[in-house]
Amino acid sequence: MAEKFDWWEIKQNINLLDNITPFVYGVFLVGTVIILYFTYERFIVFFKTNLIADTFLSFGLSKWYEYLGIYELKNMNEFGVLLLTTVIALLIYLYQKWQDGVMIKKEFS
């Protein structure tokens, strides 16, 4: 979606990972998984902790990546990045809850 809507432009990347921001295989994913590990089953704590981390990522780290020339935001601003990362983190949480339900049903079948 980011490529289609021209949300950002990647200026430096790893050869095999075309048009992928440092968030995808880096800070965002690892941070969200770590937060999920320590706060799972406590949604409010997960949401607040993740929102703080996403705010730092969107307004701090994102600006630093732009300053280093790694990528540039085009048709999305920092608030858009915050909204996107928060929604994705919520989807990861919901996916984990769904997987727990599927695994429990399989164990008792």
TORNUSE-565050 format. One line per 3 residues: number of its first residue (from 1); for each residue y, x negated, z negated of N, C-alpha, C. Coordinates in nm, 4 decimals. Example, Ala and Ser with C-alpha at 12.3 -4.5 7.8 and 13.67 -1.06 7.14 Angstrom:
<pts>
1	-0.5690/-1.3190/-0.7800/-0.4500/-1.2300/-0.7800/-0.3300/-1.3200/-0.7800; -0.2250/-1.2850/-0.7080/-0.1060/-1.3670/-0.7140/0.0030/-1.2900/-0.7870
</pts>
This chain:
<pts>
1	-0.1193/-0.0821/0.0000/0.0000/0.0000/0.0000/0.1256/-0.0864/0.0000; 0.1192/-0.1970/-0.0739/0.2362/-0.2833/-0.0830/0.2746/-0.3392/0.0541; 0.1743/-0.3720/0.1337/0.2030/-0.4247/0.2673/0.2572/-0.3150/0.3587
4	0.1976/-0.1986/0.3532/0.2396/-0.0869/0.4388/0.3827/-0.0434/0.4072; 0.4165/-0.0343/0.2795/0.5495/0.0106/0.2395/0.6481/-0.1050/0.2211; 0.6035/-0.2274/0.2449/0.6888/-0.3463/0.2394/0.7570/-0.3598/0.1025
7	0.6745/-0.3474/-0.0037/0.7282/-0.3572/-0.1387/0.7697/-0.4996/-0.1725; 0.6944/-0.5975/-0.1246/0.7265/-0.7375/-0.1510/0.6774/-0.8239/-0.0375; 0.7279/-0.9464/-0.0356/0.6860/-1.0440/0.0648/0.6299/-1.1657/-0.0083
10	0.5085/-1.2032/0.0265/0.4450/-1.3200/-0.0326/0.4898/-1.4414/0.0467; 0.5438/-1.5401/-0.0231/0.5913/-1.6606/0.0443/0.4956/-1.7776/0.0269; 0.4228/-1.7811/-0.0850/0.3230/-1.8845/-0.1103/0.1994/-1.8163/-0.1683
13	0.0836/-1.8508/-0.1141/-0.0398/-1.7950/-0.1680/-0.1553/-1.8903/-0.1433; -0.2718/-1.8552/-0.1957/-0.3926/-1.9318/-0.1713/-0.4424/-1.8933/-0.0325; -0.4956/-1.9866/0.0416/-0.5310/-1.9644/0.1812/-0.6129/-1.8384/0.2057
16	-0.7140/-1.8119/0.1268/-0.8022/-1.6983/0.1513/-0.7450/-1.5655/0.1032; -0.6452/-1.5691/0.0194/-0.5890/-1.4468/-0.0390/-0.4565/-1.4137/0.0294; -0.4640/-1.3502/0.1435/-0.3456/-1.3182/0.2215/-0.2714/-1.1988/0.1621
19	-0.1418/-1.2141/0.1442/-0.0529/-1.1076/0.0977/-0.0931/-1.0490/-0.0378; -0.1328/-1.1341/-0.1295/-0.1690/-1.0901/-0.2643/-0.0759/-1.1597/-0.3634; -0.0117/-1.0810/-0.4485/0.0805/-1.1380/-0.5456/0.0041/-1.2101/-0.6560
22	0.0720/-1.2945/-0.7331/0.0073/-1.3630/-0.8451/-0.0414/-1.2670/-0.9533; 0.0053/-1.1427/-0.9516/-0.0365/-1.0461/-1.0527/-0.1813/-1.0034/-1.0341; -0.2252/-0.9912/-0.9103/-0.3548/-0.9298/-0.8816/-0.4704/-1.0077/-0.9436
25	-0.4744/-1.1370/-0.9225/-0.5829/-1.2184/-0.9770/-0.5333/-1.3083/-1.0895; -0.4291/-1.2667/-1.1564/-0.3719/-1.3527/-1.2579/-0.3347/-1.2799/-1.3841; -0.2099/-1.2936/-1.4204/-0.1587/-1.2496/-1.5496/-0.1838/-1.1011/-1.5752
28	-0.1559/-1.0156/-1.4784/-0.1685/-0.8721/-1.5014/-0.3119/-0.8319/-1.5325; -0.4041/-0.8672/-1.4469/-0.5433/-0.8259/-1.4661/-0.6018/-0.8850/-1.5940; -0.5842/-1.0136/-1.6143/-0.6399/-1.0788/-1.7337/-0.5747/-1.0216/-1.8596
31	-0.4428/-1.0061/-1.8576/-0.3736/-0.9506/-1.9737/-0.4179/-0.8097/-2.0063; -0.4318/-0.7257/-1.9041/-0.4741/-0.5878/-1.9264/-0.6162/-0.5820/-1.9818; -0.7052/-0.6652/-1.9303/-0.8436/-0.6659/-1.9797/-0.8493/-0.7142/-2.1246
34	-0.7706/-0.8148/-2.1588/-0.7675/-0.8640/-2.2970/-0.7117/-0.7568/-2.3902; -0.6028/-0.6927/-2.3498/-0.5454/-0.5849/-2.4311/-0.6465/-0.4713/-2.4461; -0.7156/-0.4363/-2.3385/-0.8171/-0.3310/-2.3434/-0.9289/-0.3683/-2.4401
37	-0.9709/-0.4938/-2.4368/-1.0788/-0.5390/-2.5257/-1.0422/-0.5198/-2.6730; -0.9198/-0.5567/-2.7088/-0.8808/-0.5517/-2.8498/-0.8313/-0.4145/-2.8960; -0.7936/-0.3271/-2.8035/-0.7359/-0.1988/-2.8442/-0.8149/-0.0792/-2.7938
40	-0.9323/-0.1010/-2.7405/-1.0101/0.0097/-2.6846/-1.0436/0.1112/-2.7925; -1.0444/0.2376/-2.7562/-1.0658/0.3521/-2.8446/-0.9426/0.3848/-2.9290; -0.8356/0.3113/-2.9111/-0.7073/0.3416/-2.9767/-0.6021/0.3479/-2.8664
43	-0.5956/0.4615/-2.7972/-0.5148/0.4730/-2.6766/-0.3672/0.4428/-2.6996; -0.3091/0.4951/-2.8064/-0.1657/0.4743/-2.8325/-0.1361/0.3259/-2.8495; -0.2200/0.2552/-2.9225/-0.2020/0.1105/-2.9409/-0.2167/0.0395/-2.8065
46	-0.3175/0.0778/-2.7277/-0.3361/0.0203/-2.5946/-0.2116/0.0424/-2.5094; -0.1638/0.1666/-2.5059/-0.0511/0.2003/-2.4193/0.0746/0.1238/-2.4595; 0.1059/0.1210/-2.5888/0.2264/0.0510/-2.6349/0.2172/-0.0994/-2.6101
49	0.1033/-0.1590/-2.6427/0.0854/-0.3033/-2.6221/0.0935/-0.3373/-2.4743; 0.0288/-0.2559/-2.3927/0.0296/-0.2807/-2.2496/0.1700/-0.2611/-2.1916; 0.2437/-0.1628/-2.2412/0.3800/-0.1392/-2.1939/0.4704/-0.2584/-2.2254
52	0.4542/-0.3162/-2.3425/0.5321/-0.4359/-2.3778/0.4963/-0.5515/-2.2848; 0.3664/-0.5728/-2.2622/0.3229/-0.6813/-2.1735/0.3701/-0.6574/-2.0301; 0.3614/-0.5326/-1.9836/0.4053/-0.5014/-1.8472/0.5564/-0.5164/-1.8320
55	0.6307/-0.4848/-1.9364/0.7759/-0.5028/-1.9322/0.8096/-0.6509/-1.9193; 0.7420/-0.7356/-1.9972/0.7626/-0.8805/-1.9850/0.7247/-0.9284/-1.8455; 0.6149/-0.8776/-1.7937/0.5688/-0.9158/-1.6612/0.6693/-0.8730/-1.5542
58	0.7204/-0.7514/-1.5638/0.8087/-0.6963/-1.4614/0.9483/-0.7568/-1.4631; 1.0021/-0.7777/-1.5814/1.1408/-0.8234/-1.5902/1.1545/-0.9724/-1.6186; 1.0496/-1.0364/-1.6668/1.0564/-1.1788/-1.6956/0.9799/-1.2618/-1.5957
61	0.8506/-1.2437/-1.5945/0.7641/-1.3248/-1.5092/0.7897/-1.2996/-1.3613; 0.8165/-1.1760/-1.3255/0.8439/-1.1426/-1.1863/0.9678/-1.2172/-1.1358; 1.0722/-1.2189/-1.2152/1.1946/-1.2924/-1.1780/1.1670/-1.4421/-1.1649
64	1.0828/-1.4930/-1.2535/1.0494/-1.6351/-1.2494/0.9719/-1.6682/-1.1215; 0.8757/-1.5812/-1.0854/0.8012/-1.6008/-0.9606/0.8946/-1.5957/-0.8400; 0.9925/-1.5070/-0.8427/1.0893/-1.5012/-0.7332/1.1731/-1.6290/-0.7298
67	1.2146/-1.6762/-0.8467/1.2929/-1.7994/-0.8550/1.2149/-1.9186/-0.7996; 1.0834/-1.9243/-0.8271/0.9989/-2.0327/-0.7773/0.9672/-2.0190/-0.6289; 1.0018/-1.9052/-0.5702/0.9783/-1.8845/-0.4280/0.8356/-1.8436/-0.3950
70	0.7643/-1.7893/-0.4912/0.6263/-1.7462/-0.4680/0.6244/-1.6135/-0.3935; 0.7102/-1.5216/-0.4328/0.7217/-1.3953/-0.3612/0.8609/-1.3384/-0.3835; 0.8913/-1.2331/-0.3071/1.0218/-1.1691/-0.3171/1.0031/-1.0172/-0.3119
73	1.0628/-0.9480/-0.4063/1.0600/-0.8024/-0.4043/1.1531/-0.7545/-0.2942; 1.1062/-0.6595/-0.2141/1.1882/-0.6082/-0.1038/1.2235/-0.4616/-0.1250; 1.1276/-0.3712/-0.1078/1.1533/-0.2278/-0.1213/1.1062/-0.1733/-0.2554
76	1.0990/-0.2590/-0.3534/1.0622/-0.2182/-0.4892/1.1429/-0.3045/-0.5853; 1.1913/-0.2437/-0.6915/1.2640/-0.3209/-0.7921/1.1752/-0.3437/-0.9138; 1.2307/-0.4018/-1.0184/1.1533/-0.4326/-1.1381/1.0996/-0.3071/-1.2064
79	1.1771/-0.1982/-1.2029/1.1291/-0.0729/-1.2614/1.0073/-0.0205/-1.1853; 1.0071/-0.0396/-1.0542/0.8919/0.0001/-0.9737/0.7690/-0.0809/-1.0082; 0.7880/-0.2108/-1.0305/0.6766/-0.2971/-1.0706/0.6237/-0.2528/-1.2070
82	0.7144/-0.2213/-1.2993/0.6743/-0.1728/-1.4317/0.5945/-0.0437/-1.4202; 0.6418/0.0502/-1.3411/0.5706/0.1759/-1.3219/0.4336/0.1523/-1.2591; 0.4283/0.0685/-1.1574/0.3020/0.0396/-1.0887/0.2006/-0.0259/-1.1818
85	0.2421/-0.1274/-1.2563/0.1490/-0.1963/-1.3454/0.1034/-0.1055/-1.4596; 0.1919/-0.0197/-1.5092/0.1541/0.0721/-1.6162/0.0529/0.1754/-1.5667; 0.0747/0.2293/-1.4483/-0.0187/0.3272/-1.3921/-0.1551/0.2624/-1.3673
88	-0.1559/0.1418/-1.3138/-0.2832/0.0730/-1.2886/-0.3555/0.0446/-1.4200; -0.2822/0.0038/-1.5237/-0.3450/-0.0206/-1.6541/-0.4056/0.1083/-1.7098; -0.3364/0.2207/-1.6934/-0.3922/0.3479/-1.7387/-0.5178/0.3841/-1.6604
91	-0.5181/0.3568/-1.5313/-0.6383/0.3820/-1.4505/-0.7549/0.2945/-1.4954; -0.7262/0.1701/-1.5318/-0.8312/0.0814/-1.5829/-0.8875/0.1371/-1.7131; -0.8007/0.1854/-1.8008/-0.8455/0.2445/-1.9277/-0.9325/0.3677/-1.9026
94	-0.8858/0.4556/-1.8152/-0.9622/0.5766/-1.7831/-1.0953/0.5435/-1.7168; -1.0968/0.4446/-1.6326/-1.2216/0.4022/-1.5684/-1.3213/0.3531/-1.6730; -1.2734/0.2771/-1.7709/-1.3616/0.2284/-1.8764/-1.4165/0.3436/-1.9605
97	-1.3320/0.4414/-1.9920/-1.3796/0.5586/-2.0668/-1.4861/0.6327/-1.9864; -1.4644/0.6484/-1.8570/-1.5618/0.7156/-1.7711/-1.6926/0.6371/-1.7675; -1.6843/0.5044/-1.7550/-1.8047/0.4217/-1.7517/-1.8820/0.4316/-1.8829
100	-1.8119/0.4377/-1.9947/-1.8804/0.4541/-2.1232/-1.9596/0.5837/-2.1253; -1.9021/0.6911/-2.0759/-1.9719/0.8188/-2.0710/-2.0930/0.8140/-1.9802; -2.0827/0.7473/-1.8679/-2.1946/0.7354/-1.7744/-2.3062/0.6525/-1.8372
103	-2.2706/0.5439/-1.9026/-2.3736/0.4562/-1.9628/-2.4449/0.5264/-2.0783; -2.3741/0.6022/-2.1573/-2.4365/0.6739/-2.2686/-2.5346/0.7767/-2.2155; -2.4989/0.8501/-2.1115/-2.5882/0.9500/-2.0530/-2.7134/0.8851/-1.9963
106	-2.7001/0.7664/-1.9341/-2.8151/0.6981/-1.8779/-2.9107/0.6474/-1.9866; -2.8566/0.6043/-2.1005/-2.9392/0.5533/-2.2093/-3.0267/0.6621/-2.2681; -2.9767/0.7845/-2.2745/-3.0514/0.8936/-2.3352/-3.1330/0.9741/-2.2351
109	-3.1221/0.9438/-2.1073/-3.1985/1.0180/-2.0059/-3.3420/0.9720/-1.9971
</pts>
